Amino acid sequence: MSKILSAWFAVSSILLLLLCAIAISYSAWLAVLLGVLAIANIGWGFVIKARHNRRHGNTA
């Protein structure tokens, strides 16, 4: 995976988790939604990395 794409997933995940932490004070449902989105974003990053490694023949 390219460095820019890795940085994108890292920054977007941190922002989603930060918003989740802030949302805890306002709405539990919003906090849960943002938490689920953050976990999905992190998971999608791993999926993209695995596809990229498989396509380019990298094992690590």
C-alpha positions as CSV (number, residue, x, y, z in Angstrom):
1,M,0.0,0.0,0.0
2,S,1.3,3.5,-0.8
3,K,2.4,5.8,2.0
4,I,-0.3,8.3,1.1
5,L,-3.1,5.7,1.3
6,S,-1.7,4.4,4.6
7,A,-1.6,7.9,6.0
8,W,-5.2,8.5,4.8
9,F,-6.5,5.4,6.7
10,A,-4.5,6.3,9.8
11,V,-5.6,9.9,9.9
12,S,-9.3,9.2,9.0
13,S,-9.4,6.5,11.7
14,I,-8.0,8.8,14.3
15,L,-10.5,11.5,13.4
16,L,-13.4,9.1,13.5
17,L,-12.3,7.9,17.0
18,L,-11.8,11.5,18.1
19,L,-15.3,12.4,17.0
20,C,-16.6,9.2,18.7
21,A,-15.0,10.3,22.0
22,I,-16.5,13.8,21.7
23,A,-19.9,12.4,20.8
24,I,-20.0,10.4,24.0
25,S,-21.0,13.6,25.8
26,Y,-23.8,14.3,23.4
27,S,-25.4,11.2,22.2
28,A,-24.8,7.5,22.8
29,W,-26.2,6.5,19.4
30,L,-23.9,8.9,17.6
31,A,-21.0,7.6,19.5
32,V,-21.8,4.0,18.7
33,L,-22.3,4.9,15.0
34,L,-19.0,6.7,14.8
35,G,-17.3,3.8,16.7
36,V,-18.6,1.3,14.2
37,L,-17.5,3.6,11.3
38,A,-14.1,3.8,12.8
39,I,-13.8,0.0,13.1
40,A,-15.1,-0.4,9.6
41,N,-12.5,2.1,8.3
42,I,-9.7,0.3,10.1
43,G,-10.9,-3.0,8.7
44,W,-11.2,-1.6,5.2
45,G,-7.6,-0.4,5.4
46,F,-6.5,-4.0,6.2
47,V,-8.5,-5.3,3.3
48,I,-6.9,-2.9,0.9
49,K,-3.4,-3.7,2.2
50,A,-4.1,-7.5,1.8
51,R,-5.4,-7.0,-1.7
52,H,-2.4,-4.9,-2.6
53,N,0.1,-7.4,-1.2
54,R,-1.6,-10.3,-2.9
55,R,-1.6,-8.5,-6.3
56,H,2.1,-7.6,-6.0
57,G,3.2,-11.0,-4.6
58,N,4.3,-9.7,-1.2
59,T,4.0,-12.0,1.7
60,A,4.4,-9.5,4.5
